């Protein structure tokens, strides 16, 4: 398994944890606009964090 793939998987796991925490935070907020922004932010993490992990992980492993 390459470092790129491991970085993407770690990014996906972190994105899932962040999504759950943002959903928990959104349940405590009163404004619907804030809830929507937190939901969109959580979903965008599923794209951004695996992509960042894919490109950054080889620098940590020295590949």
N, C-alpha and C positions, 0 to 999 in steps of 0.2 A: 504494500500500500504506500503510495507516494505521500510526500509531505503536503503537497497541494490538496490531496483528497482529505487527509487528516485535518488540515486547517479548515476546510469547508465544513466538515462534519462538526468540528468544535464550534465553528461559527453558527451552525444550525442549532446546536444544543443551547448555546447562549441566547440565540434569538428566541427560542421557544420559552426559556425561562423569563426573558425580558417581556415577551408577549403576555405571559401569565401574570406577571407583576403589574404590567400596565393595565390589564383587564381588571385586576383587583383594585387598582387605584381609580379606574374609571367608574367602578361601582360605588365609590365613596364621594364622587363629585356630583354637584347638583346641576350645573349648566350642561345642556345637551351639546353645545359647540365644543366644550372641553372634552366630553366623552368621545365625540367623533374624532377629534384630533389625536387623542390617546390611542384610539383604535387604529387609525391610519398609521400612526407612528409605529405601533406594534407590528402591523403587517409589513411595513417597509423594512423592518429589521430582518425579516425572512429573506429579503433579497440582498441587502447590504452586508450583513455580517458574514454569511458564507462566502460572498465574493471577496471581501477583505481578507478573510481567513485563507482563501485559496491563494491569494497573491503574497501574503505576508509570511505564512508558515515556512516557505523555503528559506527565508532569510534567517529564521531562528535555528533551523536545522543545518544550515550551511550548504545546502544544495545549490 
